[in-house]
Every structure is written in C-alpha cells, then in structure tokens.
Amino acid sequence: MSYNVPSLMNTYPRSQYRFERGEGVYLFDGNDRRYLDFAAGIAVNLLGHCHPHLVDALKQQADALWHISNMYQIPAQEKLATRLTDMSFADKVFFSNSGAEAMECAIKTARKYFHAKGQPEKYRIITFEGAFHGRTLATLAAGGQAKHLEGFGPVMEGFDQVKPGDHDALKAAITDETAAILIEPISGEGGVRAVPPQCLQGLRALCDEHNILLIFDEVQCGVGRSGFLFAHEAAGVKPDIMAIAKGIGGGFPLGACLTTEEAALGMQAGSHGSTYGGNPLAMAVGNAVLDIILDSDFLDHVKNISSYFQQRLASLVDSYPKTYVELRGEGLMRGIQLASNVDVRPFVDKLRQDKLLTVAAGENVLRLLPPLIIEKTHIDEAISILEKAAQ
C-alpha cells in the first residue's frame, strides 16, 4: 500500500514507513524500531548513515561557505577533481548534482567532441536494451524503455539500441553517424547484470577500431561498490567518458562526468554549466567520502566482505529454489531473481515488515545494496530475514 501526500506529485509509490534517524547500517522509525538498511538510499549511502567523518566535514563547511557558483575558484572542487583524475583514466571532471545530470554531460561531451573535430554528423550513441541512464529526456531516450518514455512526447533522437550480447547487431549498428557506445558495467534498475570482462574489452576494441568513444555509466556501480574503485577496472579497460554519482556524495547530492583530455575537446567555456554543481558543501562531502574510500585497507575490506556476502547468498539460492532463482551482480551490488510466482514488490514490502530494507529492480529482481561498511554480522542478519521470507 502506498502513502499519498496531497501536496506532493504522485511520482513515487511511497511506503508507510517513516524514518527519523540513521546510524551506520541501520535506520530507526519514530518508535525507535531498528531496520537493517540494504537499500542505502538506492546505493547512495555508501558509508552508512551519519558517518562521523562526513558529518564533521559538512558541519565545518556549513559554518564557512555554502554556495558561490562556478564564477569563482572553489579550492575543494579543484582538490576533488584532482583526486578523481589521479586515481582514474580521466584528465577532466565536470561536477553536477545527480547521476542524470552527469549522464547528460557525458552525452553532450561525446556529441560536442565530434562537432569540434569537424564531424557534426557523428552524434548517434549506441545503447543496450534494458538499460537505465536517468530521468531526463535525453537519458530516458538513451535507456529506451517504453514504460519510462510513455507520455512525454517525441523521443529525443540519436540513440540506437541493441540487445546485450548480440555482437552482430552491435557491429551492424555502427554507422558513419555513430559517436559512441554507452553501457553500464553493472546494470542497476535493469536487473543487476554484470557485463563480462571480455565484453567490456571487446567494446573497447570495437570503439578503437571505428574511432568512436566508449562511455561507461557508473552512477550506481562506481566508487567502491564492486570492490574496485570503479567497476570497469576489473576488466582492465578504460573508457573515454564516465558518469558517476550516488556513492560519491555519501548522501549529499553529487555527480560527476569524467573524461580524457581528448574526449573533452569540445567542452569549452559556455558549452555546459551547472548553477549548483561542485559547490563548497558538495565538495566537502565528496572529499570526505574519498578520505574513507581511499584508505589503504578500505577496498580490501569491501572485497573480503563481498566474498562472504556472495557465499551466503549463493547458499540461500541453493536452499530455496522455489523463491530465489538466480544470483547476480558483483561486490556489494547484488541482485536475486525471484521465481515467476513471487512478485518482487510485495516481497520487498514483506522484507520491510521483517526489518530488512531492499530495492526492487527489473526482471523481477530483488536488489541488495548495503553500505560498504557492513560486517559479517549484518550479512548474517539479512540472510536470516531472507530465509524467513522464503519459508
């Protein structure tokens, strides 16, 4: 049953649950009942709720300066951009407020690149069926899902969709108008499917062969969630452009588009902008998130705890095949496809009643996105609830 607020647009099927505070991997309602949060604000609360280092960084910045716009130098923005480029393929960063905005920048960057090179006819981008890249008109068109596009008028032109894994269709889709290929290394809304390393490697080779750009959407799977800083690193490939968001802000609205020097060729003064993007508050939190993520032991912890999580989930699927059909994903971005007679959304609500918060995804998939700070005891607690629900 959804909860309706008369003064709010009915764009979300809000549940009856109302939380008043968070601490680590738990949320608490008004009666101080504790819920294990394996939704993490849809992969946003990377370090759990109210992490002391993030809280301190935000409070200190709030006492100093909130917003000045990008007309002026913002030292914390320069610091965060340098840290992101130092630890990635990228040379340039554009800061935004969300993943959709970061993806918009990625799309514009790819188109503008070929325009700057005197090839304005190269503007089309190849995407994959079932993908989700955001809720703006451009990112909806990139995702191509009819349920998201219905009612919003003519679909923005310039996107060619192919089925994942259909190599012949992919090659056939490349024309003289193709500017880029866009893919999520691990899909989120589309069903938590990880693209095999050899496929990402093949996409890189294909882009190089045809002199087009490779764009990765790591809005959900990036910033440590896969066990690597960025999910594509596991395949040993590098994109030309990448969008990140969600976890990089740890709960504060923050996104970024990362590019190589070459791919950013067309993005000059006046070609793109954001009023709030990269403001001092967001930059303070983004730097605080990296302080934790880049600690020498942190990603090792994520890899180790991910291995334990996978083992427990695999055992769960084996033990309850009438409920849980297939385990998907990588690291701490996991999905379990449910049996055809088990509807994921009522199932998510059942888990909420049992004090475990999860997220639904496409293809009748239960999505598990815990904070990266979880320990084995939290996983055991979640597995116990999932077992109870299956029984």
N, C-alpha and C positions, 0 to 999 in steps of 0.2 A: 504493500500500500504506500503510495507516495504522499508527501506532505505538501500542501499547496499554500503559498504565501500570496495573498491577494495583490500586494503592491510590487511583486516581482514577476518578470516574464516567466512563463511556464516552460522554460527551455531545459530545465533539469528535473528528472523524477526524484526529487529529494526524499530520503527516507525519514522515518520518525525519530531517528537518533540525533541527539544534540549533545555535543561535547563541550566541556568548559575549560579543560586544561589538558596538557600533554606532558609526558615525562619519558624521555628515552623512546622505547619501542611501544609505549602504552598511551592510550587516550582514556580520559575519565569523564563520565557524564555528571549531571547535576547531583546525582545521588552517590557520587564517588565510586560508581561501579567501574571496574577496570576492563579495558578491551585491548587485546593484542593486535597491534596495527601492522598487518601485512599488505596494506594498500599504500601506505606512506604518501597520502595525498596524490595518488596515481604517479608513483615513482619520484615524487618531489622531495619529500623529507628524507634526504639521503643519509643524514646523521641523526635521525630520530627527531623527537620533539624537544624544543627548547635546549638544544645543546649549549652548554655554558660558554664555549668559545664564540659561537655565533651570536648568542645573546649579548655578550660583552662587547663584541665588535659593533653590533647595531646600536647599542646604547651609547657607546663612545662617539660614534659618528653622528647620531641624532643630536647630541649636545653641541656638535661643532658646525655641521653644514648638511642640509638635506639636498637641495637642488640648485643648480646654477645654469644648466643647459650646456650643450656642446659648443657654444660660442667661446668657451673658456677652457683652459687647461685643467684637467682633473687628474692629479697625480696618482690616485688609487686606480683610475682607469688605465693609465699607462702601465702601472705595475701589473695589473691583472692580465692585460693584453700581452705583455712581455712574458709572463709566466706561461700563458697558454701557448704562445708560439714557441717558446723554448722547449716545451715538452711534447710538441706535436709536429705534424708535417707543415704547419701553416707559417706564413710570414706576416699576414694581416688579420685583424679582427674587427668586426663591427658588432657593437653591443645593442641589444634590443630588450624588450620586456617579456617575451614569450617565445615558445617554440615556433608558433605560426609565423611570427614576425621574422625570426631567424631564417625560416624556410623561404619566406618572401624575398629576403635579401639574397639568399642562395640562388633562387630562380632569376632574379634581376641581374645578379652578378654574372651568371652564365650567359644570359642574353646580351648583356652590355659588352662582355668580352669580345664576342664576335663582331658586334657593331663597331667597336673600337679598332678591330683589325680589318675593317672594310668589307665584312661579310655579314651584312644585316639580315640576309636571307636565312642565316643559321640561327634559329630561335626555338626550334621544337625540342622537347625533352621527353625521353622515353622513360616511362614509369611502369610499375607492375601491379597487376590486379590484386585487390585485397589490401593494398597499402593505405596508410593514413598519414597525411602530412600536415594537417591543420584544418582550421575552420574558416579561413579567408576564402575569397572567391578563387584566387589562384591556387592555393593549396588544396581546396576541395576538388578543383579540376585535376590537379596532379594525382590525388587519391583515386578519383574516378568512380567512387561508389554512389550508385543511384540514390540510395536512401539518404545520403548527405546532400546531394545536389538538387533533389526534387524541390520545385517551387521557387528557386532563386534565379529564374530566367535563363537566358542563353549561357551555356557553359563556356568559360574562358578558353579560347582556342590556343593550341600549341602543345598539347600533350598527347602522346601516343602510348597506349597501354598494351602490354603483352603479358601472357601467363608466366608466372615464375617457373623457371626450369625449361621453358620452351626455347632452346637455343636457336633453332631455325627461324622462329618468329622474331626473336630478338634481332638477329642479323638482318632479316628482311625489313625490319622497321627502321633501320638506319638509312637515311637519305641525305641528299645534299643540303637539306634544311635542318638536320639534326645538330643540336648544340651540345647535348649532354645526356647522360643516363643517371637517373636518380633512384636510390634504393635505401631501405632501412637494413643495416646489417643484422639486426634482430627486430622483427616487427613487434608492435605493441598491441594496438587496437585490432590489428588484422589476425590475431590468433597466436602470438608469441612463437613465431617461427624463426629460427636462426638460419641465416644463409650459410651454406657450407663454405669453408675457406677456399676451396678450389673454384667455387663460383665467383667469389669476390675477386680472386686472382684472374679469372677469365674475363670479368668485366673490365678490369684494369688494362689487360692486354688488348681487348676489343676497342676501348677508348683510345689507347695509344695508336693502334692500327689505323683508326679513322680520324685521328686528330680532333677528338671531341673530349669534353670534360666529364669527369666522374664525380658525382655528388653523393655524399652519404648523409642520411638523416639519422643523427644520433641523439635526437631530442630526448628520447626515453632510455635508450640503452647505453648512453655515454656517461662519462665521469665516474668510472669505477664500478658500475653496476654489473658488468660482465666479468669482473675480476681483473680486467685490464683497464687502464685509464680510459681508453676508447675501444669499443668493441672490435673495430676493424683491425686493430693491432694483432689480434690472434691469427689473422690470415697473412700478415706480413705485407700488406698492401697499403698504399697511400692514396687518398682522394685528392682532387683539386680544390674541392669546396666541401665544407661540412657544417651542418647546423647542430647546435647543442642548446639545451635549456634545462628545465626541470631541476635535476640534481645540482647543477652548478650554483643555484641560489639557495639551496637547502631549505626552501620555503618562502624565500623572498623572490618576487617576480624578476627573472633574469634569463636572457637568452643571448646567444652569440652566433655569428656566422664567421667561420674561419676559412681563409683562402690562402693559396700560394700567391707569391708576388705576381706571377704571370696571369693567374686567373682574375686577379683584382685590377687588371689593366684598365678597364673601362670605368671603374668606380672612383671618380674624381670629385672634387668639390662641387656640391649641388646635385649630384646624381642620386643620392639617397640620404635619408636622415631619420632621426627619431627625437622627439622632444624629451622624453624621459630616459631613453636608453643610455646606460652607462653612468647614471647619476651617482653621486657620492654614497648614498645609502646602499644601493645595489652593489657597488664596487667593494664596499667594506665587507659585506656578507660574502660575496664571491671570493674575495681573497681569504677570508676566514675558512671557507669550505676547503679551499686548496691547501691551507695550512695543515688541515687534518688529512686530506686525501693523499698528499704528497709526503707524509711522514713515512719513513723508511719501512715500517712494519705494517702499514695500514692495508695496502693492496694484498699483501701476503695473507693477512687475516681474512680478507674477502675471499680469496681463492680457497683457503682452508675450510672456511665455514660453508662455502658454496659446495665443496665436495661432500661434506656431511649432509647438507640440505638435499643434494641430488640423491644420495644413498637412501635417505629416509623417504623421499618422495617416490623413488623407484620401487621401494618395498611396498609403499602404500598402494601404488597402481597394481602391483602384482597380487596384493592381498584382496583387493576389492574391484575386480574387473567388471562387475555389474554396474559400478558407479564411475570409476576412473579408467579411462581408455588409453590415453597416451600422454607421456611426459614430454614437455617441450622447453626450449629456451636454453639459456646459459647463465652461469653465475647466480646472482640473486634477482634474476629476471626470469621467472618460471611460469609455465602455463600447464594446466592439466585439462585435456579434452575430456568432457563428460560423456557418458553414454547417451545415446539418442533419446532415451526415455526420461532423461534427467535435464530439466531446463535450468540453465546456468543462473538466471536472475533470481528465481525463488531460492535456489541453492545458496547464492550469496547472502540472501536475507536470512536463511536458516543458520548460516555460519555466524552472522551478526548476533542472532539470538543467543548463540553459544559463546559469544565474546571474542570472535575472531573476525577481523575486518579484511576483506579481499575485494577484488575487482573483476567484473565480467569482461570478456573480450570476444571477438568474432569467432565463428566456428564452434560455438557452444563451449568456450574455453574459460576455465577458472584461472584468473591471473593472480600470482603471488609476487608482491613487490616489497619485501620487507626493507627496513632501513639497513644500511651496510654495517651497522654496529651490533647486529644481533649476535647472540651466543647460542651454544647448543641447547641450553635450557629453553630458550624461546622457540627454537625449532621443534623440540620435543613437545612443547605445549601446543603448538599449532598442529602437529601431526596427530596428537591425541584428539583434538577437536574434529579434524578431518576424518579420523577413524569413526568417531561417534556419529558424525553426519552420514557416513556411508552405511553404518549399521542400522 
